[in-house]
Amino acid sequence: MNAAELESQLLALVANPKYRPAKPRVLAEQLGLTDDQRGELKRLIKQLVKRGQLRYGANHHVEAAGAPAAGQIVGVFRRAQAGFGFVRPKDTPAAHGRRDDIFIPAEAATDAASGDVVMVELRGRKFSSRGNPEGRIVEVIERDTHQFVGTYFESAGSGYVQVDGTLFQRPVAVGDPGAKNARPDDKVVFEMVRFPSHWHDGEGVITEVLGPRGQPGIDTLSIIREFELPEEFAEDALAEARAQAAEFDESIGDDRLDLTALTVVTIDPVDARDFDDAISLERTTEGHWRLGVHIADVSHFVRPKSALDREALARATSVYLPDRVLPMLPELISNGLASLQPDKVRYTKTAFLEFTSDGTRVSSEFHAAAIRSCRRFTYEEIDNFLAHPQAWRAKLTPQVHELVQNMHTLAMVLRERRRQRGAIELTMREVKIDLDKEGRVAGAHLVENTVSHQMIEECMLAANEAVAEHLRDQGLLFLRRLHLAPDPRKLEDLTKFVVELGYPVDSLESRFELQRLLKLVAGRPEEQAINYAVLRSLQQAVYGPDDEGHYALASDCYCHFTSPIRRYPDLTVHRLLELLAKHKKPTAHLAELLSLGDHCSQRERRAEAAERELTKVKLLNYLAERIGQQMDAVITGVEEFGLFAQGVDLPAEGLIHVSSLSDDYYRYDRTHHTLTGHRQGNTFRLGDPVCVAVARVDADRRELDFRLVARRKRPPGSQPPAVAPRGKKSTAARDGRKPGAAGKARDRGGQTSRGGKKKRRR
């Protein structure tokens, strides 16, 4: 039986009134499973426990998920460096933050590692010093991973590995010296045989030697192994891609709409390798806009249950690292057959959307089509075009010139409509590493979300929403992009935080008040800190079939359609459109979609974490050779133990420990988020400009310490407005003025610009 059938039979068995809790082995016998299927059953039970549909009772017996056993909770464990940790219950929304976490003392954490799914037993009415309930781990339900990466060394005739990061404080023994020909200071991969606990050290076995620590490329390889990212494709998938390439002849069959005479362009980063979206735009006889969003027809080449589909599903997303891309599909497909390259016939799934002059969508239609892109633009070229449109007339055909101008006009109308309906857009800094010709880090810069990015984004958002509404209207189950509303308690905390910083706001439970706040802080020193605080108050966007809508976009129906080269959920949507075009009724099982959505969401989180971690490691390796280098920075966080500051030109964030502030004795003001000394005016707060020097770098532990060199004066007009008296509105609110300028935007769903082909994750 397949996975869906097994899940259905298991849930039916457990839901039977005559069912008595039993161990997985007994359940396998009752379901008549073979020995080979028993492992699949155990994995399925763990997934259903994580989803809250089953739970483990006494003696590891499987029970229906109802009221939990007295005092027992399942959640994800996060261990601190000191050995203690916290468990976040599985039913806790991300917006709740830490308030519902269960404190686990070091001696009660057993051998659980960060990321493990565990069962916790509460310790009566005991609470931690922070007010969190206290518990002890009674079982590790599912290990996050058994594979780790670290630096090999030898001591007292034995081999050890110090694991990268701060996951494990003590080194892990890996047997006799020289295992797998490892040499001291090599980066190695090892399998954990016995996880470390409060009572004993860990033990492991080296499985791969990556190479000398610090050698070019080893940092990237270390992250790839640490996050277990796939590299090489299976040979049968590559063979299938080669066969597709041999068969493809750019012919246009009767089942496709021939759009090769249409003026179509692409807009992508300068270093883009694959092009999965293109745009056309015309005026109708009624004076409406007819926007064409043409998306690479990956579904033509990647058929369900094929070898290519198997590989794409396992990966679920492409991973964009600073020095390479780990694609979801082989490059013959992603960078060749499916890529919408200029002057080549390419197959698409096309959405034609008709808008009135004020941006109201009045119709939509969807086709299997073929296009021929006539111009490839980079973001920089479009920004230059908008600044000097007349200078581009000699460079472009009249049709292309008019298309770009009209696209800008329509995109800004659509953007304003989204703002009016309450879309929440954050300004989050995206760091891009600059590499030299030899692949070494030469520096880093922040990616700007310019008007060119916004133009293409608005077209993609409009297409995604139109496709989702079309599938919904057909009564279909499909993978949506979900972004649930934040928890009101989290927004209450955010409101208090913002008011304490000196910004007059009403309750941020109103999406429009959130909008006003983001405009208010735009361009001010506190902008990044407040945008990050808003981000933390929002939930993460995920994939799933539930009809929940997208909070940040203020959309009640939304999916991903526009990037099937790099996202598996988009491919599933394309397949549904193909079946509808053939007048076939797609069938989908809710359980399968729930499982697929969970898988794709997890793969997306893994990719984001790997991208973020490697960027951090490369920056740290770069700074490790520049101890003492000074840079201008801005304070991005204030804690009792010190200040976090991020460089202005080189966007690396480090800690200025309070012990290094030797000019005064500082106390932490939790209410106003400041460190204040005894001397008058000796106060540090969010957004303060400072000059710092690189003091200490530990790339293996992912740590950067700064030393304060000097304070800088805040620019004129950068002080936040005074807090309005309680019970009164601010002056701006009373007389209707709009404080601040409009800010740029991103959402908790993880949207990024497409710099380096790292694309939107709305």
Phi, psi and omega in degrees: 000152180278177186298320181294319180293319179297316179298317181298316181291321179296312181296323178295320179297313183291330181280348180297131181303335181272358182293138174242130183312135183216164178282159180307325180298318180291320179298321179298320178293318181294329180271358178068036183275152174281170178299323181293331183275347183293323177296320177297322179297317180298318179295320180296318179300318179298319178296318181290329174294317178298323180278354177085011180270338173226169173210161176268131176258206180298143178058028176067024177284141182275129182232159172293145180283111174224230174291129182294157175303147186307120175076007181250136183221140176257136180195185181257131184267139172232120184263136175274167182300327184283354177110328176285174180195189180224146175245125175265116180305145186297334181271002183279120176299148180302331184291343183287343179067220189267355190295331182261003181293149180258126181283132180241110176299157184303318183287351180252006185269357184047227181251023180293141177247162179303133180095347179289144172273124187230162171254131183244141173249122181291146180261069177056235182255023180283140180226153177282175180296338179269001178092003179281144175298150183253146180209182176225145180280125180255344180197138170268110184283317182211127177285138176293320177195157171250353185257132181222162180236142178194189181256128182277140171210168182237145180204132176053040175078015179228159178261143181222159174230127171269112186293138178298150180079196183245021182297315179236127183286319184261152179292160182250129179288135181233026172093208185293151178300145174079014178301137182059023181063027178290141177243152179307137180080010172281148168275130183227159173251135178220156178260128180283121178268316176229117182289142179292149177222185178294339187257339182210157178281165180278161176226141181213177178228126179293131179249341182199139173256120184276325181140176182299135177302132179093346178292141182307133177091341181291327179297318179295315180298323179297317179292321178301316180286321181301319182263006177053049179279139180284142178247280185285144176274151176297149185297324181292329176290319177296320178296321178295320178296320179296320179295321178297319180295323181291328183276334187288125182230014178065016176285153183243110183282174180292341181275005180236144175278123182278107180247021185292343178271354182282144176284113185228139179226160172242150176227117186213171174298158183296331182257020180295144179249331177235149184233106185254359178220144178219161188230140166230158181204127181226164172259135177272172179295336178276000181086011178275166173270137172242097183271128174253121176249111188252116186245136181310129182274074180295329183297338177294327184262333184248097184271149180305138176066013174277172178296321177296320179294320178301315180294317181296318180295318180298321181278316176070340179200153170281152180243124185254095179270161184304327185243005178192165175243134172256095190285156176286332182233152177304150186296336175302328177269304189293325183251003183231269189302318185270341185290131185279069183284149181300144173064021177233141176289126181224144180278142182221160159259119188248134173248121173259121183241129180254128182237147169284174183297336179267009175090012177280124178282125184249345177197160176209147177215154188227137186220151159277126189219179173223135181232169170223103180297133183259352180201132173258119177255148167262163178302318182298322179295318179295319177298320178293320177302314183294329178282329183222065185300323182293325181294341182269354183298324181283344184267342188234158171290156179303325181294317181290319179301315180293322180301313182296316179298315180293325179297320177296316181299310181295318182299319180291328175294315179295323179296318179293323177297320178296320179296319182293331179272000171105020179297136181259123183232126183255153173257100180245129183289129176249121183269132174239129181282136175262125181249146176275185184296337180266005178085008179272154181290125178254351181155197179203159178212165177270136178278126180274136175269084186275180181299326179298320176298317182294324180299309182290326180297316182297322178294319180292318179299318180297319180292316179303316182292318181296319179295316180300317180294324179296315180293321177297316181295337177276000179074027185265150166273134180205165179283113176264164170261112188254137174220100187286155179297145180292157177289133182303327180295323179292323178290329174298315178298320179296318179301315180297317181300314183291319179296320180295336176280351177104016180255119183283109178226153169276190183301130180278010171291342174274124179299330181285331174288326173297317176303314183296321178299314183295327174291322183297322185267354182302127178083356179268161182300331182276002188306310183294319181297318182287321176299321179292322177296320177296317179303316182291338179279344181267157176278167177273144176284143182221174174256140177182166183272355185291146180272075186247341179083181182234107186298309186297325179274355184054044181240134180270356179206117187208144175213176176255124183231338197266000182221060182288344177292330187238357180225127181292322178304323178298321180297320179295325178292319177300320180295324177295318178297323180295317179295319179296321180296332179268011178060036175252144180270109180295146175245140179215144178257131182303316182299320180294319180292323177298315180294318179295318179298318178296317180298312181295323178296317180295319179295323177296316179298320179298316180297315180298316181296319179295316178300314182295317184291320180292322175301317179296315182297316181295321176297318181293318177298323178295315182285338180298335179267008184227041177300131181096347179296135181262151178205152172284143183212171178232137179289121183252350179202145178232121179230170180299328184270355178156195184241138170263135180226143178242134179297149181279306181276322176249102191283063174255139181253133180222174183255131168260100185292143184299332180293340179274352177273081190273358184278352184196172173256120188254143174240148183268126176258100184296327184294314185255005176057055180225158165249121187237130177268178180284332181287144183298132178078004182272075185226139174248136179218167178306137176089353180295132175280136181220167170247130182233164174234146177291119184256318183208138178229130173229092185294327180295320180268359178063044183238140177224125177248136174254160170242132180289127178259313182199160172266152175245153177282142175293143177299151177303136177081007182267356178290141178292155178295152180295146179292131178292144177303149179303137179087355180237151176276158177294162179302318180299320181290325183291317186260008171081009179288153177260103182285135175082168179259162181295140180262163175279179198216144166202166184236169181298341178295356174092024182294137172230164174289175183263023177302132182064023181067017172273107198260180181304141176237032177307000000 
